[in-house]
């Protein structure tokens, strides 16, 4: 189980301390590996750990319909370029309470099903699905590569339809 979690979350400087089933969920507790340099959350440079923040929780992809929560105390690193910053957490993006894999799963299912159906399937609210889709779109826009695009074409029927829609709006 630990190796599956490590590979799916992209853990290199962290280790799985425990996986336990609580009342109605699976809790994965993660710790940093001591004496390892962690990456700065701003520039990505590996730096020494300064101190730790309070414990945080992230919702993760449910396993066999059982909610999964990741528990971790983020570290602050003393980056020579940026100063004291929170480490880059491999399974999370910013202050989002959702793990990256859960964002991808929710956004992918949202392409196929109505958002309220996806919310019910994964036991989250509709606004959580909306936030996951927004995060996935923002990631796609930030990482798109349009350098290889040479031409953009519009046929005459589509052009005529666009002109008619534009005139109707005015």
N, C-alpha and C positions, 0 to 999 in steps of 0.2 A: 504494500500500500504506500509506504514512504517513497519508493522510487517512482511510482506513478504520479504522486503529488509533486515531487521534485521536478520531474520532466514536464508536466503540464503547466506548472507555474513558472518555470524557467529559473529555478533556484540554483545559484552557484555559491553565493556567500551566506546562505541561510540553510537551516536544517529543520526538519520536522521533529518536534519534541514529542507530541502526542496526537493521537487521533482517537477521539472518544465520542460516544453517543450519549447526549444528554437527554432531557425530557422528550423533545420532539425534533432534534436536529443533530447533525454530525459537526463536531467542533475540531478544527485542525489548528493546533497551536504551533507556531513557528518562532524560532529564535535565530539570531545571527550567529555565525561561527566566529568564536573569539579569535582575536589577533588577525582577522582578515580586514583588508581595506574595503570600504564600501563606496559606491559611486555617488557622486554629488547629484542631487536632484535637478540642479540647474545646468551644469556644464558637462556632466558625465565623467569627470575626472575622479579616479580612485583616491580616497583620502582616509585619514584616521578618524575613528569615532570619538566624538567629544562627550556626548551624553545621550540619554534615551528619553523619549517622550512617553506619555501615558499610553496605555493599551488601547488599540483600535480594533474594530471588527469590520470585515468585508463580507458581503453576501457572495457566495460562489455558486457554480452550476449545481443544481440539485442532483443527488445520486439516488437513482431508483425512487424518485418522488420524495426523497427525504431532503429537507433544506440543509445546506452546507454553509458553515461560517468559518472564515479564516481569522485567527486571532494573532496579533503581533504588536510589539512595542517598537515603533520606528526609531531609528537612531538619527542623531544630528551629527553631521561630519564637519570637520574643520578644513574646508577646501582652501588651498592657497590662493586660488583666483577669485572665488566668490565669497569667501568668509564662511561663517557658520550657516549651513543649510541642511534641510532634511534630506536624508538619503533617497536615492531613486529606488522605489519599491517595484520589483519586477512584475508583480501581478496587479498593480493598481495604477490609476492615472489621476494625479492630483489628489484632491480631497474627496473623490467619489467613493461612496460606500459600497460600490459594486466592483467585483474583480473584472479584469479585462476579458477572461474567457466567458463570464456571464454576459458582459456587454455584447460580445460577438454572437453568442447563442441567441440572446433576445432580439438583436437586430436582424439576424438571419431568419429566424422564425417570423419576424414582423413583415418580411417580404412576402411570406406565403399565406399568413393568416391575419385576421383582424387583430388590432393591438389589444383589445379587451379580451379576446380569446387567448392570446399569448400570455397576458397577465394572469388569467385564471389558471392556465396550464403550469406556469412556473411559480404560482403563489406570490406574485408581486402586484403592486398597484399599476394602474394604467399609466400614471405619471412616471413610474420607474421604467416602463417600457419606452415611453417617449424620451426620457433622458438617455437611455441606452442607444436609441436610434440617433439622437442628436450627437452623442459622443462618437458613434461609428461614422456618421457623416462628416463630422469635424476632422476625424482622423484621416478619412479618405481624401478630403479636400486638401489637408496639409501635406499629404504624402503622394499626391497624384503626380504623374510624370507625363507632361504633354509635349515634351521636346521632339518626340518622333512623329507628331501629327503634322502632316504637310498641307492638307486641304480639308475644308469643311464644306460639304455640299448640301444644298437644299433644292429639291426638285420644284418645278413650276407650280404644281398643284398645292404643295405645302406652302409655298411662298404666297400664293393667291389667298389661301385660307388664313394665313397669318395677317395679311393686309386687311382682310375683311374683319377679322377679330379686332384688330387695332382701330379700325374706323368705327366699329360698333361701340367701342369703349369711349371714344371721343364724343 
